[in-house]
Amino acid sequence: MAGQLPGEWWGFVLLGIGAGIVSGLLGVGSGTVVIPALVLLWGFGQKSAQGMALAAMVPMALIGALRYWRNPDVELNGPVIALIVLGAVAGTMVGTELVARLPAGLLRKAFAVFLAVVAVRMFTAAPRAEKPNLSIHAGANNHSPLPEAVDTGDTNDRAAQHGDK
């Protein structure tokens, strides 16, 4: 394997560190960091960069999700996660089939437009109101899928319950 690595192997390690930090800190897929770096800095093709980013994302996503789950300040909703995974598996099957049929140049432009649209929406859209606490919460040895408390809708109660000030 070492013979297959380019001379700047350390750059890939640094890319992984950066992608891991961004992924863990912001909750974004590593593709937002890895794909542009592989294409623009190392000259990989768009499709190859996308495939490598997906492969690298698996262990990062698993470790990140576990650490978020163990964080008592983070609420995770198991049924919502399961439904997202169900849709994501189906969507990945469609997406990977389309990648085989579309030109790399079109994919690169579509990826850039996607990133730009998401960035503009994040800057300009007002966040939606928080949903009531219906989470699977891992704090203080609570691994029950039941809500911690009945949410009365009082934001002061919710803030006190979660230690938010």
C-alpha positions as CSV (number, residue, x, y, z in Angstrom):
1,M,0.0,0.0,0.0
2,A,2.8,2.4,0.8
3,G,4.1,2.1,-2.8
4,Q,0.7,3.3,-4.0
5,L,0.8,6.5,-2.0
6,P,2.0,9.7,-3.7
7,G,5.0,11.5,-2.1
8,E,2.7,14.0,-0.3
9,W,0.9,11.3,1.7
10,W,1.1,13.6,4.8
11,G,-1.2,16.0,2.9
12,F,-3.9,13.3,2.9
13,V,-3.5,12.8,6.6
14,L,-3.8,16.6,7.1
15,L,-6.9,16.6,4.8
16,G,-8.4,13.8,7.0
17,I,-7.7,15.7,10.2
18,G,-9.3,18.9,8.7
19,A,-12.3,16.9,7.4
20,G,-12.8,15.2,10.7
21,I,-12.7,18.5,12.6
22,V,-15.1,20.1,10.3
23,S,-17.4,17.1,10.2
24,G,-17.4,16.7,14.0
25,L,-17.7,20.4,14.7
26,L,-20.3,21.4,12.2
27,G,-22.0,18.0,11.6
28,V,-21.4,18.2,7.8
29,G,-20.4,15.3,5.6
30,S,-16.7,15.2,5.0
31,G,-17.4,15.6,1.3
32,T,-17.7,19.3,1.6
33,V,-14.0,19.4,2.5
34,V,-12.6,16.2,0.9
35,I,-14.1,16.5,-2.6
36,P,-12.9,20.0,-3.4
37,A,-9.4,19.2,-1.9
38,L,-9.0,16.0,-3.9
39,V,-10.2,17.7,-7.1
40,L,-8.5,21.1,-6.8
41,L,-5.3,20.2,-4.9
42,W,-4.5,16.7,-6.0
43,G,-6.1,16.6,-9.4
44,F,-8.4,13.6,-8.8
45,G,-11.4,13.2,-11.1
46,Q,-14.8,14.4,-9.7
47,K,-16.2,10.8,-9.5
48,S,-13.1,9.4,-7.9
49,A,-13.1,12.2,-5.3
50,Q,-16.8,11.6,-4.5
51,G,-16.2,7.9,-4.1
52,M,-13.1,8.4,-1.8
53,A,-15.0,11.0,0.2
54,L,-17.9,8.5,0.8
55,A,-15.5,5.8,1.8
56,A,-13.7,8.1,4.2
57,M,-17.0,9.3,5.6
58,V,-18.1,6.0,7.0
59,P,-15.7,5.7,10.0
60,M,-15.9,9.4,10.7
61,A,-19.7,9.4,10.7
62,L,-19.8,6.3,13.0
63,I,-17.4,7.8,15.5
64,G,-19.0,11.2,15.3
65,A,-22.5,9.9,15.8
66,L,-21.4,7.8,18.8
67,R,-19.7,10.8,20.4
68,Y,-22.7,13.0,19.8
69,W,-24.9,10.2,21.3
70,R,-22.8,10.1,24.4
71,N,-22.9,13.9,24.8
72,P,-25.6,14.8,27.4
73,D,-26.2,18.2,25.7
74,V,-27.2,16.5,22.4
75,E,-30.7,15.1,21.7
76,L,-31.0,12.4,19.2
77,N,-34.4,11.1,17.9
78,G,-34.1,7.4,17.0
79,P,-37.2,7.2,14.8
80,V,-36.2,10.3,12.8
81,I,-32.7,8.9,12.4
82,A,-34.1,5.6,11.1
83,L,-36.4,7.3,8.6
84,I,-33.5,9.4,7.3
85,V,-31.3,6.3,7.0
86,L,-34.1,4.5,5.1
87,G,-34.4,7.4,2.6
88,A,-30.6,7.8,2.4
89,V,-30.0,4.2,1.5
90,A,-32.6,4.4,-1.3
91,G,-31.2,7.8,-2.4
92,T,-27.7,6.5,-2.4
93,M,-28.7,3.7,-4.7
94,V,-30.2,6.2,-7.2
95,G,-27.3,8.7,-6.8
96,T,-24.6,6.1,-7.4
97,E,-26.5,4.9,-10.5
98,L,-26.7,8.4,-11.8
99,V,-23.0,9.1,-11.2
100,A,-22.2,6.3,-13.6
101,R,-24.3,7.9,-16.3
102,L,-23.4,11.6,-15.9
103,P,-20.3,13.4,-17.1
104,A,-17.8,14.4,-14.4
105,G,-17.8,18.0,-15.5
106,L,-21.6,18.2,-14.9
107,L,-21.2,16.6,-11.5
108,R,-18.5,19.0,-10.5
109,K,-20.7,22.0,-11.5
110,A,-23.7,20.5,-9.7
111,F,-21.6,20.0,-6.6
112,A,-20.4,23.6,-6.6
113,V,-23.9,24.9,-7.1
114,F,-25.2,22.7,-4.3
115,L,-22.5,24.1,-1.9
116,A,-23.3,27.7,-2.9
117,V,-27.1,27.3,-2.5
118,V,-26.7,25.7,0.9
119,A,-24.2,28.4,2.0
120,V,-26.6,31.2,0.9
121,R,-29.6,29.5,2.7
122,M,-27.6,29.0,5.9
123,F,-26.7,32.7,5.9
124,T,-30.2,34.0,5.0
125,A,-32.8,31.6,6.3
126,A,-34.2,32.0,9.8
127,P,-34.0,28.8,11.8
128,R,-37.2,27.0,12.5
129,A,-38.5,26.8,16.1
130,E,-37.1,23.9,18.1
131,K,-39.3,20.8,18.3
132,P,-40.3,19.4,21.7
133,N,-37.9,17.0,23.4
134,L,-38.8,13.6,22.0
135,S,-35.2,12.4,21.9
136,I,-33.2,9.4,22.7
137,H,-30.9,11.1,25.2
138,A,-27.7,9.4,26.3
139,G,-26.9,11.6,29.3
140,A,-26.4,10.2,32.8
141,N,-26.7,6.5,31.8
142,N,-30.2,7.1,30.3
143,H,-30.4,4.9,27.2
144,S,-34.1,4.6,27.2
145,P,-35.9,5.4,24.0
146,L,-38.6,7.2,26.0
147,P,-38.6,11.0,26.4
148,E,-36.9,12.2,29.5
149,A,-39.9,14.4,30.6
150,V,-43.2,15.6,29.2
151,D,-42.5,18.8,27.4
152,T,-44.9,21.5,28.6
153,G,-43.8,23.9,25.9
154,D,-42.4,26.3,28.5
155,T,-39.0,27.3,27.1
156,N,-37.7,28.1,30.6
157,D,-38.5,24.5,31.7
158,R,-36.7,23.1,28.6
159,A,-33.7,25.3,29.2
160,A,-33.4,24.3,32.8
161,Q,-33.9,20.6,31.9
162,H,-31.0,20.7,29.4
163,G,-28.7,23.1,31.3
164,D,-29.2,25.9,28.7
165,K,-28.9,29.4,29.9
